[in-house]
Amino acid sequence: MPNRHLPASVEAERSILGAILLDNRTLNEAAGRLQRDEFSLDSHRRIYSRMLKLAESAQPIDLTMLIEELDRHKELQTVGDVGYVSGLLDGVPDRPSIEHYINIVKDKGFAAQFDLPSRGSHQSCLRRPCDRRASAHR
């Protein structure tokens, strides 16, 4: 049976992170609506956290500062090295608007959170015939 993953939009997450790198003002919008744990990838959660820390310390959020901050906390290799962080800028428009991407990430995160409790009973139904009423009470 194939391994089923929770819904996520990695590209929307990358767009948010890339937009913040291009225009630090977009972090205000993201921070007001998006929590670290709503990112599906650990690397994105780490990058977003370091961006928030840079902002809290009134540091610019650019490639150089972000890479230095990740490296200082020994997270650069974990997130995918300099190439991955630099690649966050690929495909981000010059004047990014992240509202749409935030909505996608929040929607996917909510769907994943909503699906977690019932996931096990649905997996067992996929392996064998299952009475839906019985699986709802597990």
C-alpha positions in Angstrom: 0.0 0.0 0.0 1.4 3.5 -0.9 2.4 5.8 2.0 -0.1 8.6 2.2 1.1 12.0 3.3 -0.8 14.8 4.8 -2.0 17.5 2.5 0.6 20.3 2.1 1.6 23.0 -0.3 5.4 23.2 -0.2 5.4 25.6 -3.1 3.1 28.1 -1.2 5.5 27.7 1.8 8.5 28.4 -0.4 6.7 31.4 -1.9 6.1 32.9 1.5 9.7 32.5 2.6 11.0 33.8 -0.6 8.7 36.8 -0.5 10.0 37.6 3.0 13.5 37.5 1.7 12.6 40.0 -1.1 10.6 42.3 1.1 10.9 42.1 4.8 7.6 44.0 5.3 5.8 40.8 4.2 7.0 39.2 7.4 4.6 41.4 9.3 1.7 40.0 7.4 2.9 36.4 7.7 3.7 36.7 11.5 0.3 38.1 12.2 -1.5 35.1 10.5 0.9 32.2 10.3 2.4 30.1 13.0 5.7 28.2 12.7 3.9 24.9 13.1 1.7 25.5 10.1 4.6 24.9 7.8 4.6 21.3 6.7 8.3 20.9 6.2 10.7 21.0 9.2 13.2 23.0 7.1 10.5 25.6 6.4 9.6 25.8 10.1 13.3 26.3 11.0 13.8 29.0 8.3 10.6 30.9 9.3 11.7 30.7 13.0 15.1 32.2 12.1 13.4 34.9 10.1 11.2 35.8 13.1 14.3 35.9 15.4 16.1 38.2 13.0 13.1 40.5 12.9 12.9 40.5 16.7 16.5 41.6 16.9 16.0 44.3 14.3 18.3 42.6 11.8 17.6 42.6 8.1 16.2 39.4 6.7 18.2 38.8 3.6 20.1 35.8 2.2 23.4 36.7 3.9 21.8 37.3 7.4 19.5 34.2 7.2 22.3 31.9 6.1 24.6 33.2 8.8 21.8 32.8 11.4 21.0 29.2 10.3 24.7 28.4 10.3 25.3 29.9 13.8 22.5 27.7 15.1 23.9 24.7 13.2 20.7 24.4 11.1 22.1 25.3 7.7 22.8 21.7 6.7 19.5 20.5 8.2 17.5 22.9 6.0 19.3 22.0 2.8 22.4 24.1 2.8 23.0 27.5 1.0 21.6 26.2 -2.3 18.2 25.5 -0.8 17.9 28.8 1.0 19.1 30.7 -2.0 16.5 28.8 -4.1 13.7 30.2 -2.1 13.9 33.3 -4.3 13.3 31.4 -7.5 10.0 32.2 -9.1 9.0 34.8 -6.5 7.5 37.9 -8.2 9.3 41.3 -7.8 6.4 42.7 -5.8 5.2 39.7 -3.8 1.8 39.5 -2.2 1.7 36.6 0.2 -1.9 36.7 1.4 -3.0 34.0 -1.1 -0.1 31.8 -0.1 -0.8 32.2 3.6 -4.4 31.1 3.0 -3.2 28.0 1.1 -0.7 27.0 3.9 -3.4 27.7 6.6 -6.0 25.7 4.7 -3.7 22.8 4.1 -2.5 22.8 7.7 -6.1 22.9 9.0 -7.0 20.0 6.7 -4.1 18.0 7.9 -4.9 18.7 11.5 -8.6 17.8 11.0 -7.7 14.5 9.3 -5.2 13.3 11.9 -7.6 11.7 14.4 -9.5 9.7 11.8 -6.4 8.7 9.7 -5.8 5.4 11.4 -9.3 4.1 11.1 -9.4 5.0 7.4 -6.1 3.3 6.8 -7.4 0.1 8.4 -10.5 0.3 6.1 -8.3 0.5 3.1 -6.6 -2.8 4.0 -9.8 -4.8 4.6 -13.6 -4.4 4.3 -14.8 -2.1 7.0 -18.1 -1.1 8.5 -18.0 2.7 8.5 -20.2 3.0 11.6 -17.8 0.7 13.5 -14.7 2.6 12.4 -16.2 5.9 13.5 -16.4 4.6 17.1 -12.7 3.5 17.2 
